[in-house]
Structures are given as structure tokens and as C-alpha cells.
Amino acid sequence: MSAQLQTIAGIVIYHPDEANLIRLAAVLAPDVREIVIYANSAVSPQMEERLRNSAAGTLLMVMRPGSNIGLGAAYNDLLNHASGQGATFLLLLDQDSLPPPGAIPKLAARHAQLTEAGEKPAIVGPRPTDWAGEALRSPPRREGLAVAPNSSRVQFVISSGSLINCVAAGAVGPFRADFFIDAIDVEWCMRANHRGYSTWIAEDVLMAHELGRGLIRLSFGLLLTDQPPRRLYTFLRNQLVMLRMPHVPLSHKAKTLLALPLRLAVYLKHNRFSRESRTAIWHGLIDGARGRAGAPEAVFRKIANLRH
């Protein structure tokens, strides 16, 4: 069975650049059975029609949850839809990514190669690059032999551009909807590894992807993702919540704790110690230490009110 017949693509959007979204749909259309736009912000009938035209005959539908319910809940709805349609794979995408033509068949073939080699791949992702084609930082590798060409077993992959096996996803369990955004893919992949599945990067499949507002470059080649205050909150909170989880490797927990002081200092300085960033970081630390996740609208409103 071809990758086109096996795969449904789900794109989660939130106030996207329409031209980029149309280009993304056009690239995906030849290699998938269906494209699902998960609209965490409004999509007009006119925009929906332009998207359908870009899909050039491939089925395209728009799922409208009615409000921004976050990435985790969106991924779960997309997985339920793909499984209900009998798809083998779900390709997850954010609006800020652009895989090359033909990426989906390559990722599906890598799933097959890994399975034939005795592995249980839950998810295979591309090698993310910036828009200039420079490779972004690689996730930590996991020990093991190279069982398929150009394949690396890793602790996690970024969700965007990744091809998920729907049956494996049912065994791993749902994405953390209460995380809302940030570290959702990291936690899920670590849970998959803990439950006997594996996560992989296809090193020969490159995908342009934008991280946050760009990168903060530090001494000795260190890089941090530049995030607005609301993302600082969810990032810090979710990373601290993960410290309580038994399936998260000790190495990741140690890295989180050791890097925390540097991250806080860099983000505060980079944001010029603004009241917004200080409030976001403070609430992220408090809620993370308490293990309290959930939709962060109340905190966002409090941060937004600081502007007035």
C-alpha cells in the first residue's frame, strides 16, 4: 500500500500566514489521502476554498474546535480522526514548517525498514533545519546499533513533520492536553520509549522549521530558543512538571535542573527584565513546582493586563 493511501496529514494552525499555509498544503497533497486543518483560530470560507484549491483534488477538511484548545488536544483529535479513517500514519505539522516534496513516502519507508529490523517505531521525524538549510540542534541520541541507513534513535523528535504510527500511538496513549503547548512531543516520545517503542530521526529527510522567534546565541556555541513571555511560562512549567514523571530519563531531569539557572538569567536579560517576562517566569516556576498544568489562559490574561 502506498504512503498516500496510508497517511493523513494534520496541520495545527493559529493565526497562520495564509500564503505559507497554502504552500504547505500544496506540498503535502500528492503524498497523503487527506489533509486536515485543525483551526485553533478562525478560518474564513474564502480561505478554506483557497486551501482546497491548493490541495488539487486531495481531500481537505477543516476541524474547528471553537477556540484555541492547545496543541496536545489538537494532536489527540487528529489521531482519533486518522485512526477512525483506518489510516496507518498521521503526519503532524505546525504552520511554521515546510517538508520537502516526497518526504512522506521516505518517512513511511523508514518505518517499514525499522520494523523489518525488529524495532517498534512509534514515530519517525525529519531532520529539522532553519530556513537557510542549517541543521538545528539534534535531540539526545539513545544507545543502540544503526539498524536502518540514515536513521538515528533519539530520546524525542519535534512533533512537526513527524510521521506517527497510529497503532503504536494507541498503545503509548494520548498527548498531554494539559500541557497546552511546549514539551508535549518530548513527554510523549519519552513515554513511547518507556513503553517499548522507539523514536527516530531520518537524517536524510530535511525539513525547514521555525523555532519560536529565533535563536539566542550564547558563548561556546550554546543556543536557546527565543520565546515570548507566554511561551516562557508554558516551557518552564511543563519542564518542571516532567520532573515528577517516572518515564522521563534521569539524564533529562538532571539536564533540566542544571540548565535552569542559566536559562532564567538569559531569558531575563534578553527580555530586559521586563515585567511581563518576570511574571511569566515566576508563574512558570511556581506552577511547575506544584505539578499544576492545564490551560494557561488565566496566567496569560494576567500577563496581558500588565500592558495596561
C-alpha positions as a Markdown table, in Angstrom:
| # | Residue | x | y | z |
|---|---|---|---|---|
| 1 | Met | 0.0 | 0.0 | 0.0 |
| 2 | Ser | 1.4 | 3.4 | -0.9 |
| 3 | Ala | 2.2 | 6.1 | 1.6 |
| 4 | Gln | -0.5 | 8.2 | 0.0 |
| 5 | Leu | -3.2 | 5.7 | 0.9 |
| 6 | Gln | -1.9 | 5.1 | 4.4 |
| 7 | Thr | -1.3 | 8.7 | 5.6 |
| 8 | Ile | -3.5 | 11.6 | 6.8 |
| 9 | Ala | -1.8 | 14.9 | 7.4 |
| 10 | Gly | -2.9 | 17.2 | 10.2 |
| 11 | Ile | -1.8 | 20.8 | 10.3 |
| 12 | Val | -2.5 | 22.7 | 13.5 |
| 13 | Ile | -2.8 | 26.4 | 12.9 |
| 14 | Tyr | -3.2 | 29.6 | 15.0 |
| 15 | His | -3.4 | 32.9 | 13.0 |
| 16 | Pro | -1.2 | 31.5 | 10.2 |
| 17 | Asp | 0.4 | 33.2 | 7.3 |
| 18 | Glu | -2.1 | 32.2 | 4.6 |
| 19 | Ala | 0.5 | 32.1 | 1.8 |
| 20 | Asn | 2.7 | 29.7 | 3.7 |
| 21 | Leu | -0.2 | 27.5 | 4.7 |
| 22 | Ile | -1.3 | 27.3 | 1.1 |
| 23 | Arg | 2.2 | 26.3 | 0.0 |
| 24 | Leu | 2.4 | 23.7 | 2.7 |
| 25 | Ala | -0.9 | 22.1 | 1.7 |
| 26 | Ala | 0.2 | 22.0 | -1.9 |
| 27 | Val | 3.5 | 20.2 | -1.0 |
| 28 | Leu | 1.6 | 17.6 | 1.1 |
| 29 | Ala | -1.3 | 16.9 | -1.2 |
| 30 | Pro | 0.4 | 14.4 | -3.7 |
| 31 | Asp | 1.5 | 12.1 | -0.8 |
| 32 | Val | -1.5 | 11.9 | 1.5 |
| 33 | Arg | -5.0 | 10.6 | 1.5 |
| 34 | Glu | -6.4 | 13.7 | 3.3 |
| 35 | Ile | -5.3 | 17.0 | 4.7 |
| 36 | Val | -6.9 | 18.1 | 7.9 |
| 37 | Ile | -6.5 | 21.7 | 9.0 |
| 38 | Tyr | -7.0 | 22.0 | 12.8 |
| 39 | Ala | -8.1 | 25.6 | 13.2 |
| 40 | Asn | -7.2 | 26.9 | 16.7 |
| 41 | Ser | -8.1 | 30.3 | 15.2 |
| 42 | Ala | -10.8 | 31.2 | 12.7 |
| 43 | Val | -10.6 | 30.1 | 9.1 |
| 44 | Ser | -12.9 | 32.0 | 6.7 |
| 45 | Pro | -14.9 | 30.2 | 4.0 |
| 46 | Gln | -12.8 | 32.0 | 1.4 |
| 47 | Met | -9.5 | 30.8 | 2.9 |
| 48 | Glu | -10.9 | 27.3 | 3.2 |
| 49 | Glu | -11.7 | 27.4 | -0.5 |
| 50 | Arg | -8.2 | 28.6 | -1.4 |
| 51 | Leu | -6.8 | 25.8 | 0.7 |
| 52 | Arg | -8.9 | 23.2 | -1.1 |
| 53 | Asn | -7.7 | 24.6 | -4.5 |
| 54 | Ser | -4.1 | 24.2 | -3.4 |
| 55 | Ala | -4.7 | 20.6 | -2.5 |
| 56 | Ala | -5.5 | 20.0 | -6.1 |
| 57 | Gly | -8.1 | 17.2 | -5.6 |
| 58 | Thr | -6.8 | 15.7 | -2.4 |
| 59 | Leu | -9.5 | 15.7 | 0.2 |
| 60 | Leu | -9.1 | 18.7 | 2.6 |
| 61 | Met | -11.2 | 19.4 | 5.6 |
| 62 | Val | -11.1 | 22.0 | 8.4 |
| 63 | Met | -11.7 | 21.0 | 12.0 |
| 64 | Arg | -13.0 | 23.9 | 14.1 |
| 65 | Pro | -12.8 | 23.3 | 17.9 |
| 66 | Gly | -14.3 | 26.7 | 18.5 |
| 67 | Ser | -11.4 | 28.2 | 20.5 |
| 68 | Asn | -7.7 | 27.7 | 20.9 |
| 69 | Ile | -7.5 | 24.5 | 22.9 |
| 70 | Gly | -3.8 | 24.0 | 22.5 |
| 71 | Leu | -1.5 | 21.5 | 20.6 |
| 72 | Gly | -2.0 | 18.5 | 22.8 |
| 73 | Ala | -5.8 | 18.4 | 22.4 |
| 74 | Ala | -5.4 | 19.1 | 18.7 |
| 75 | Tyr | -3.0 | 16.2 | 18.2 |
| 76 | Asn | -5.4 | 13.9 | 20.1 |
| 77 | Asp | -8.3 | 14.9 | 17.9 |
| 78 | Leu | -6.2 | 14.4 | 14.8 |
| 79 | Leu | -5.1 | 10.9 | 16.0 |
| 80 | Asn | -8.6 | 9.9 | 16.7 |
| 81 | His | -9.7 | 11.1 | 13.2 |
| 82 | Ala | -6.8 | 9.3 | 11.5 |
| 83 | Ser | -7.4 | 6.1 | 13.4 |
| 84 | Gly | -11.2 | 6.3 | 12.7 |
| 85 | Gln | -10.4 | 6.6 | 9.0 |
| 86 | Gly | -8.3 | 3.5 | 9.1 |
| 87 | Ala | -5.0 | 5.4 | 8.3 |
| 88 | Thr | -1.7 | 3.7 | 9.2 |
| 89 | Phe | 0.1 | 7.0 | 9.7 |
| 90 | Leu | -0.7 | 10.5 | 10.9 |
| 91 | Leu | 1.7 | 13.3 | 9.8 |
| 92 | Leu | 1.7 | 16.1 | 12.3 |
| 93 | Leu | 2.6 | 19.6 | 11.2 |
| 94 | Asp | 2.8 | 23.1 | 12.6 |
| 95 | Gln | 2.2 | 26.1 | 10.3 |
| 96 | Asp | 5.8 | 27.1 | 10.7 |
| 97 | Ser | 7.3 | 24.0 | 8.9 |
| 98 | Leu | 7.8 | 23.0 | 5.3 |
| 99 | Pro | 8.9 | 19.5 | 4.5 |
| 100 | Pro | 10.3 | 18.9 | 1.0 |
| 101 | Pro | 8.3 | 17.1 | -1.7 |
| 102 | Gly | 8.4 | 13.4 | -1.3 |
| 103 | Ala | 9.2 | 13.5 | 2.5 |
| 104 | Ile | 6.2 | 11.4 | 3.5 |
| 105 | Pro | 7.0 | 8.3 | 1.4 |
| 106 | Lys | 10.6 | 8.4 | 2.7 |
| 107 | Leu | 9.4 | 8.6 | 6.3 |
| 108 | Ala | 6.9 | 5.8 | 5.7 |
| 109 | Ala | 9.6 | 3.6 | 4.1 |
| 110 | Arg | 11.8 | 4.3 | 7.2 |
| 111 | His | 9.0 | 3.0 | 9.4 |
| 112 | Ala | 9.0 | -0.2 | 7.3 |
| 113 | Gln | 12.7 | -0.6 | 7.4 |
| 114 | Leu | 12.9 | -0.2 | 11.1 |
| 115 | Thr | 10.0 | -2.7 | 11.7 |
| 116 | Glu | 11.7 | -5.2 | 9.4 |
| 117 | Ala | 14.8 | -4.8 | 11.5 |
| 118 | Gly | 12.9 | -5.8 | 14.6 |
| 119 | Glu | 12.3 | -2.3 | 16.0 |
| 120 | Lys | 8.9 | -0.9 | 17.1 |
| 121 | Pro | 9.0 | 2.7 | 15.8 |
| 122 | Ala | 6.2 | 4.8 | 17.2 |
| 123 | Ile | 7.3 | 8.0 | 15.4 |
| 124 | Val | 9.9 | 8.9 | 12.7 |
| 125 | Gly | 10.7 | 12.6 | 12.2 |
| 126 | Pro | 12.8 | 14.6 | 9.7 |
| 127 | Arg | 16.0 | 16.4 | 10.4 |
| 128 | Pro | 14.8 | 20.0 | 11.2 |
| 129 | Thr | 16.7 | 22.9 | 9.7 |
| 130 | Asp | 16.3 | 26.6 | 9.8 |
| 131 | Trp | 15.0 | 28.4 | 6.7 |
| 132 | Ala | 18.6 | 28.8 | 5.4 |
| 133 | Gly | 19.1 | 25.0 | 5.5 |
| 134 | Glu | 21.3 | 24.8 | 8.5 |
| 135 | Ala | 20.6 | 21.9 | 10.8 |
| 136 | Leu | 19.1 | 22.7 | 14.1 |
| 137 | Arg | 20.3 | 21.1 | 17.4 |
| 138 | Ser | 19.8 | 17.4 | 17.5 |
| 139 | Pro | 17.9 | 15.7 | 20.3 |
| 140 | Pro | 19.9 | 13.4 | 22.6 |
| 141 | Arg | 20.7 | 10.0 | 21.0 |
| 142 | Arg | 19.8 | 6.7 | 22.6 |
| 143 | Glu | 22.2 | 3.8 | 22.7 |
| 144 | Gly | 21.8 | 1.1 | 20.1 |
| 145 | Leu | 23.0 | -0.1 | 16.7 |
| 146 | Ala | 22.2 | 1.6 | 13.5 |
| 147 | Val | 19.5 | -0.7 | 12.2 |
| 148 | Ala | 18.5 | 1.3 | 9.1 |
| 149 | Pro | 20.5 | 3.6 | 6.9 |
| 150 | Asn | 20.5 | 7.3 | 7.7 |
| 151 | Ser | 18.4 | 6.7 | 10.9 |
| 152 | Ser | 19.2 | 7.8 | 14.4 |
| 153 | Arg | 17.4 | 6.6 | 17.5 |
| 154 | Val | 16.7 | 9.6 | 19.8 |
| 155 | Gln | 15.0 | 10.5 | 23.1 |
| 156 | Phe | 12.4 | 12.6 | 21.2 |
| 157 | Val | 11.6 | 14.3 | 18.0 |
| 158 | Ile | 9.8 | 17.6 | 17.4 |
| 159 | Ser | 6.2 | 16.9 | 16.6 |
| 160 | Ser | 6.0 | 19.0 | 13.4 |
| 161 | Gly | 6.9 | 16.9 | 10.3 |
| 162 | Ser | 6.8 | 13.6 | 12.2 |
| 163 | Leu | 5.1 | 10.5 | 11.0 |
| 164 | Ile | 3.2 | 8.7 | 13.8 |
| 165 | Asn | 2.2 | 5.0 | 13.6 |
| 166 | Cys | -1.5 | 5.1 | 14.7 |
| 167 | Val | -1.5 | 1.7 | 16.2 |
| 168 | Ala | 1.6 | 2.5 | 18.3 |
| 169 | Ala | 0.0 | 5.8 | 19.3 |
| 170 | Gly | -2.9 | 3.9 | 20.7 |
| 171 | Ala | -0.6 | 1.9 | 22.9 |
| 172 | Val | 1.5 | 4.9 | 24.0 |
| 173 | Gly | -1.5 | 6.9 | 25.0 |
| 174 | Pro | -2.7 | 10.4 | 24.3 |
| 175 | Phe | -0.7 | 13.6 | 24.1 |
| 176 | Arg | -0.8 | 15.7 | 27.3 |
| 177 | Ala | -3.6 | 18.1 | 26.5 |
| 178 | Asp | -3.0 | 19.9 | 29.8 |
| 179 | Phe | 0.5 | 20.9 | 28.7 |
| 180 | Phe | -1.3 | 23.1 | 26.1 |
| 181 | Ile | 2.0 | 23.9 | 24.2 |
| 182 | Asp | 5.7 | 23.2 | 24.8 |
| 183 | Ala | 7.3 | 19.8 | 25.6 |
| 184 | Ile | 4.2 | 17.9 | 24.5 |
| 185 | Asp | 6.2 | 16.0 | 21.9 |
| 186 | Val | 9.2 | 15.5 | 24.3 |
| 187 | Glu | 7.0 | 13.9 | 27.0 |
| 188 | Trp | 5.1 | 11.7 | 24.5 |
| 189 | Cys | 8.2 | 10.4 | 22.9 |
| 190 | Met | 9.8 | 9.6 | 26.2 |
| 191 | Arg | 6.7 | 7.7 | 27.2 |
| 192 | Ala | 6.8 | 5.8 | 24.0 |
| 193 | Asn | 10.4 | 4.8 | 24.6 |
| 194 | His | 9.5 | 3.7 | 28.2 |
| 195 | Arg | 6.7 | 1.5 | 26.9 |
| 196 | Gly | 8.9 | -0.4 | 24.5 |
| 197 | Tyr | 8.6 | 1.7 | 21.3 |
| 198 | Ser | 11.2 | 3.8 | 19.7 |
| 199 | Thr | 11.6 | 7.3 | 18.3 |
| 200 | Trp | 13.7 | 8.1 | 15.3 |
| 201 | Ile | 15.1 | 10.8 | 13.1 |
| 202 | Ala | 15.5 | 10.2 | 9.3 |
| 203 | Glu | 18.8 | 12.0 | 8.8 |
| 204 | Asp | 18.3 | 12.2 | 5.0 |
| 205 | Val | 14.9 | 13.9 | 5.2 |
| 206 | Leu | 15.4 | 17.7 | 5.9 |
| 207 | Met | 12.6 | 20.0 | 6.9 |
| 208 | Ala | 12.6 | 23.7 | 7.3 |
| 209 | His | 11.2 | 24.7 | 10.6 |
| 210 | Glu | 11.0 | 28.0 | 12.6 |
| 211 | Leu | 11.6 | 27.8 | 16.4 |
| 212 | Gly | 9.9 | 30.5 | 18.4 |
| 213 | Arg | 11.1 | 33.9 | 17.5 |
| 214 | Gly | 14.5 | 32.6 | 16.5 |
| 215 | Leu | 17.6 | 31.7 | 18.5 |
| 216 | Ile | 19.6 | 33.4 | 21.3 |
| 217 | Arg | 23.3 | 32.7 | 20.6 |
| 218 | Leu | 25.5 | 32.4 | 23.7 |
| 219 | Ser | 29.2 | 31.8 | 24.3 |
| 220 | Phe | 30.8 | 28.4 | 23.5 |
| 221 | Gly | 28.2 | 27.7 | 20.8 |
| 222 | Leu | 25.3 | 27.4 | 23.2 |
| 223 | Leu | 21.8 | 28.2 | 21.7 |
| 224 | Leu | 18.5 | 28.9 | 23.4 |
| 225 | Thr | 15.2 | 29.4 | 21.6 |
| 226 | Asp | 13.9 | 32.9 | 21.8 |
| 227 | Gln | 10.4 | 32.7 | 23.2 |
| 228 | Pro | 7.8 | 35.4 | 24.1 |
| 229 | Pro | 6.7 | 35.6 | 27.7 |
| 230 | Arg | 3.7 | 33.4 | 27.4 |
| 231 | Arg | 5.9 | 30.6 | 25.9 |
| 232 | Leu | 8.4 | 31.1 | 28.7 |
| 233 | Tyr | 5.6 | 30.3 | 31.2 |
| 234 | Thr | 4.5 | 27.0 | 29.5 |
| 235 | Phe | 8.0 | 25.9 | 28.7 |
| 236 | Leu | 9.3 | 26.3 | 32.3 |
| 237 | Arg | 6.1 | 24.9 | 33.8 |
| 238 | Asn | 5.9 | 21.8 | 31.6 |
| 239 | Gln | 9.6 | 21.0 | 32.0 |
| 240 | Leu | 9.3 | 21.1 | 35.8 |
| 241 | Val | 6.1 | 19.0 | 35.7 |
| 242 | Met | 8.1 | 16.4 | 33.8 |
| 243 | Leu | 10.5 | 16.1 | 36.7 |
| 244 | Arg | 7.8 | 14.1 | 38.5 |
| 245 | Met | 7.3 | 11.6 | 35.7 |
| 246 | Pro | 8.9 | 8.1 | 36.1 |
| 247 | His | 9.2 | 7.6 | 32.3 |
| 248 | Val | 11.3 | 10.7 | 31.9 |
| 249 | Pro | 15.0 | 9.7 | 31.9 |
| 250 | Leu | 17.2 | 10.8 | 34.8 |
| 251 | Ser | 19.6 | 12.4 | 32.3 |
| 252 | His | 16.9 | 14.7 | 31.0 |
| 253 | Lys | 15.8 | 15.6 | 34.5 |
| 254 | Ala | 19.4 | 16.4 | 35.5 |
| 255 | Lys | 19.9 | 18.5 | 32.4 |
| 256 | Thr | 16.7 | 20.4 | 33.1 |
| 257 | Leu | 17.8 | 21.3 | 36.6 |
| 258 | Leu | 21.4 | 22.1 | 35.8 |
| 259 | Ala | 20.4 | 24.4 | 32.9 |
| 260 | Leu | 17.6 | 26.1 | 34.7 |
| 261 | Pro | 19.7 | 28.9 | 36.3 |
| 262 | Leu | 21.4 | 29.8 | 33.0 |
| 263 | Arg | 18.0 | 29.8 | 31.1 |
| 264 | Leu | 16.4 | 32.1 | 33.7 |
| 265 | Ala | 19.4 | 34.5 | 33.6 |
| 266 | Val | 19.5 | 34.6 | 29.8 |
| 267 | Tyr | 15.7 | 35.0 | 29.3 |
| 268 | Leu | 15.5 | 37.8 | 31.9 |
| 269 | Lys | 18.5 | 39.6 | 30.4 |
| 270 | His | 17.3 | 39.1 | 26.8 |
| 271 | Asn | 13.9 | 40.5 | 27.7 |
| 272 | Arg | 15.5 | 43.4 | 29.6 |
| 273 | Phe | 13.9 | 42.2 | 32.8 |
| 274 | Ser | 10.5 | 43.3 | 31.6 |
| 275 | Arg | 7.6 | 42.9 | 34.0 |
| 276 | Glu | 5.9 | 40.5 | 31.5 |
| 277 | Ser | 8.9 | 38.1 | 31.4 |
| 278 | Arg | 9.4 | 38.2 | 35.1 |
| 279 | Thr | 5.7 | 37.4 | 35.7 |
| 280 | Ala | 5.7 | 34.6 | 33.2 |
| 281 | Ile | 8.8 | 33.0 | 34.6 |
| 282 | Trp | 7.6 | 33.3 | 38.2 |
| 283 | His | 4.3 | 31.7 | 37.5 |
| 284 | Gly | 6.0 | 29.0 | 35.4 |
| 285 | Leu | 8.3 | 28.1 | 38.3 |
| 286 | Ile | 5.5 | 28.1 | 40.9 |
| 287 | Asp | 3.0 | 26.1 | 38.8 |
| 288 | Gly | 5.7 | 23.7 | 37.6 |
| 289 | Ala | 6.9 | 23.1 | 41.2 |
| 290 | Arg | 3.3 | 22.4 | 42.2 |
| 291 | Gly | 2.8 | 20.0 | 39.3 |
| 292 | Arg | 0.0 | 22.1 | 38.1 |
| 293 | Ala | -0.7 | 22.2 | 34.3 |
| 294 | Gly | -3.9 | 22.9 | 32.4 |
| 295 | Ala | -4.9 | 25.6 | 30.0 |
| 296 | Pro | -2.9 | 28.7 | 30.9 |
| 297 | Glu | -5.5 | 31.4 | 29.9 |
| 298 | Ala | -5.7 | 32.9 | 33.4 |
| 299 | Val | -2.0 | 33.4 | 33.6 |
| 300 | Phe | -1.9 | 34.8 | 30.0 |
| 301 | Arg | -4.6 | 37.3 | 30.9 |
| 302 | Lys | -2.7 | 38.4 | 34.0 |
| 303 | Ile | 0.4 | 38.9 | 31.9 |
| 304 | Ala | -1.5 | 40.7 | 29.2 |
| 305 | Asn | -3.1 | 43.1 | 31.8 |
| 306 | Leu | 0.4 | 44.3 | 32.7 |
| 307 | Arg | 0.5 | 46.1 | 29.4 |
| 308 | His | -2.3 | 48.4 | 30.5 |
